[in-house]
Amino acid sequence: MAAAALNPPLDFLRRAGLAGSDESPAVEALAGGVSSEIWRVDLASGPVCVKRALPRLRVAQNWEAPVERNRYEYLWMKEAARAVPGAAPAVLAADDAAGLFAMQYLEPRRHPLWKEQLRRAHADADFAARVGSSLAAIHAATSGRAFAALFPTDAIFHAIRLEPYLVATAKKHPDLASEINSLVEITATTKLAVVHGDVSPKNILAGPQGPVFLDAECAWFGDPAFDLAFCLNHLLLKCAWVPQATARFLSCFDALASSYLSGVTWESAAALEARAAALLPGLLLARVDGKSPVEYLTQEAEKQKVRDFARGLLAHPPAALFTVRKAWQKSLT
């Protein structure tokens, strides 16, 4: 990366008092998501991570998103850490005008990415259960109406979740547009807790003290069922990616769902489960036909299998997560 591109995070760190005026630390651009620039900066006091949201995401289709999501991301991280200590990196400084914030740098060797573990067929149901219980605890701690004013991000959530995933998918499946758009409406109007919005194995570190959640750019006061369905969706899709670990992935699905539902205190667990179960096939279809398809389903036959399964459940919405899991398992045989 050119030196000019490295100046903004260093200038920000100096203004925040994290870097000395005469300090010239090494700055490394980190690989990662499609939506932000991320740097590791090796300060005299130790490494930190700096993140800046991009106005246009690095995907094939045109996908723009408000950069003010940077502020709500670090606010989510602060609330998550209050609810479950260690569940998010510590936020060190922020500059809303510049769209930057600095956070604790977590050493990858001690905090491996959950997605990478799953890719290697290492699927630990106990860890999945901790993901579920931590997520439920964060939702429970942020379920008060006071949090609605802290996360007035309906437009951001629509721009980077509902539109590219579900609305875009409905346009490709006009015969199911009514069913998919109904999911959009229910999700958009259900206001119960602060939602992460991107609870995916690629955004979860398997830390020594438990799961650490990253990349809360979609943070929103809305429907917590979205977070549960979004994460469970990935565990189903991983069965097509690493088929030899299917049984373990499905055990992770069961463990995560059970531990999460056991922690639901702000509403009926059955009501939340019904919304999550109905969302799951929509999200499955979105990961092959939306604006952000999963990168590991490359064969048309694989995509069509997901497509056929999801379409069938969208036409006949399930009310329980086990129903989805059992039907998915049967479709793989």
N, C-alpha and C positions, 0 to 999 in steps of 0.2 A: 504494500500500500504506500502511496506517495506520502512524503513528509507533511504536505499541507493538510492531508486528511487526518493526520495524527494530532495536529495542533489543538482542535476543539476539546478533546477529553483532557489534555494536559492543562490547557488554560482553565477549564472548569475545575479541575482538581486544585489548582493554585488558588482560585477564587474561594473555594470551599475550605481552604486551610489544610487540605490533606497532603498537598505537595508543597515543598519549600520553593521560594521564588527563584532560587539558584539551582534547583534540582532538575536534572534532565534524565528521568527514568526511561528504561526501555519500554516501548509500547508495542504490543503485538495484537494484530487483528485476529479475532477468533472466528473459526468456522461455526456455523450454527444455523439458525432459522432463516426464513425468507423475509422477515418483517423488520429487522433491526440491524444496526451496526453495533458490534460488541468488541470491546478491547480488554485485554489484560494489561495493566500498568504496574510495573514493578517499582513501587515507591521505596524509599529508605525504610519506612515503617513496615513494609511487607506488600505483597501483591493485592490489588483491588481489581474489580471488574466495573467497567463503565459501559452503559447501554444508551443508545439513541434510536428512537423509532423512525422508520422510513415512511415517507408519504405514499410511496408506491411499492407494493410487495414484489419480491423477485419470483414471480410465477409466469407461466406462459400467457395466461389470460390477463386482461387489464383488471387490476385489483388495487384500488386506492383506499386508504384508511386515514382517519384523522390522527395527526401526530400527538395530540393531547392525551392519547391513551397512555403515554409514558408516565404521566402523573398518576393515573389510576392504577397502573401496574405496581408502582412502589407503595402506594397506599394499601393495595391488597396484601402485599408482602408484610407490611407492618401489622395489619390486622391478623393475618394468618399466624405470624410469630407470637402475637399476644395469646391467641387461642391455643396454639400448640407450639411451645417453645422449640425452635430448631426446624420448624416446618417450612421455612423460607430463609434465604440468605438475609443477613442483617443489612438494612439500608443505611449508608454512611453519609450521603449528601445528595441533594437534588437541585436542579435548576430548571424550573418549568418553562421559563422563557426560551432557553436553549434546547429544551426537550431532552435533557440528559439526567441520569442519576447514577450514582456510584454505590456499589454493594460489595459485600464480603465475597472474596474469591475462595472457592471451595476446591481443594486439591482433587483432581480427577481420580487419582489412585485410591483415595479414601472415599470418594463419592462417585462410583461408577454410574453410568446412565442406565436406567432400567430398560430402555429399548435395546441397548447393546446386550444386556444380559439375556433378554428374551430372544434376540437374534441368535444367540449361542445356545438356545434351548434350555437356559437356566431360568426356570419359572418356579419361584418360591411362593407357595400359597400363603405362608405366614406373612411374608412381606406384602403381598397383595391385600391381605386383611388389614394390615397397618395403614396402607393407602386409604382403604375404605373408612376406617375409624378416624383417621386424621381429617379426611375430607368432611365427614359428618360433624366432627367437632368444630371445624372452621365455619361450616354453615350454621350450626347451632349458635355459635358465639356472635354471628353477624346477622341474626334473623330479626333483630329489632327494627322498627320503622325508622329509627334515627339514622340507620345506615343508608337509607334510600337517598338522603340528602348528600351523603359523602360520595356516592357513586351514581350520579345522574347521567348514565352513559348509554341510554337506549339507542341513540344514533350510532355510537361506536359499535355496540354489540350487533346491531343490524348490519352495519357495513362490513364487519369482518367475521361474522358468524352466520347470521340468519340468511343474508343475501347470497354469499358465495357458496354456502353449503345447501340450504334447503330451497330457497327461491330459485337459484340457478338450476338446481336439479329438477324442480317442478316444470321448468320450461322444456327440459329434454324428455319429460314423461308426461305429456299433456293429459293422457287418460287418467293419470293419478294426481293431477295438479290440485284438485279439490282436497284430497286427503293430505298431501304434503303441505299445502298452504294452511290447512287447519292446524297442523303441528306448529307452523310459524306463529299463527295467531295465539294459540294456547301458551306457547313458550314466551312470547313477547308480553303477554298480559298477566302472567303469573309473577307476583312480586313478593318474595318470601325471605330471601337471604342474599348475601354477597356471593356471586358466582365467579369462579376463576375463568371459565370459558375455554380452556385449552388443556384440560387434564388428560394428557397423553403420556405414554411411556417415554417419549423423547423429551418431555419436560419434567421428568421426575428422576431425582438422583437417589440411589440406594445408599444413604449415608449410614455411618456407624451407629447413629442413634435413631435411625428410622428414615422414612421418606422425606425428601426436600423438594418442594414444588417450585418450579421456575416459570418464567414467561407468562405472566398474568396480564398480557396486553388486552385481553378481552374482558377484564374485570367489570362487573355489572351487578346492580341490585335487581335480582330477577328470580328465575326458576332454578333451584338447586338440582332438580331432576336432570337438567342439561349436563351438569358436570358428571353425574353418575353415568348417564347414558353414553357420554362422549368417551369416557375411559373404558367402559365395558365394550364399546364398539371396537376399540383397538385390540382388546384381548381376543375377540372373535376373529378379526382380520388376521391376526398373527398365526392362526391355525392354517391359513392358506399360504403364509410366508414360510413357516417352519413346521410342515405337517407332522414330522416325527414327534413334535412336542405337543400335539393337540390335546391329549389327555391332561397334561400339566397346565396348559393355558386355560382349559375349561375349569380346572380346579381353582385356578386363580380367579376366574370369573365368579365362581360360586362364593369363594372366600371374601372377595372384595364386596360383592353385592350384600352378602349376609352381614358383614361387619358394619357396612354403611347403614343399612336399614335398621340395625340394632341401635344406632346412634341418632335416629331421627326423633327429635323432641318438639319441633315447631309446628308439626302437622301430623296427620295420620300417615304412618309409614306405607300403608296400602295405597293411599291416594298418590303419594310420590312415586311409588313403584309403578303404578299404572301409567303415569306420564312418562317415566323413563322407558318402560317397555314399549310404549307406542312410538317414542322417538327413535329407538334403536334401529328399526329398519330404514327410517328416513336417513339417518346418519350413515348407515352401511351403503345405501345407494349413492349418497353424496360423495363418498370416498372413491367412487369409480366414475361418477358422472357430474360431480360438482366442479368448482373452480380449483379445488385443492385435492386432487386424487392422490392416494397413497402411492409412493414411488416404487414399492416392491411388488405390486401386481402389474406385471408387464405383458402377460399373455392374454389375448382376447378371451380365451376359454375361461381363464380364472375370473376375469371381470364379469363375464356373462353368468357365471355361477353365482356370484354375489348379487348381481342384478336380478336374476330370477328369484332368488331367495327373498331379497328385500321387497320386491314387488308383490310377492305373494302375501307377506305379512302386512304390507301397507293396505292391501285390499281387505284384509281381515285382521285388524289391530289386536295384538295380544294385551292381556291385562297384567301379566306376571313375567318377571325376568326369566324365571325358570322355563317358561313356555318358549321363549326365544332361544335360550341356550339349548334346550332339548331338540328343538326343530333344526337349529344350526348343526348340532352334532349328527343328527340323522342325515342332513343334506351332504355331509362330508363322506359318508360311507358308500 
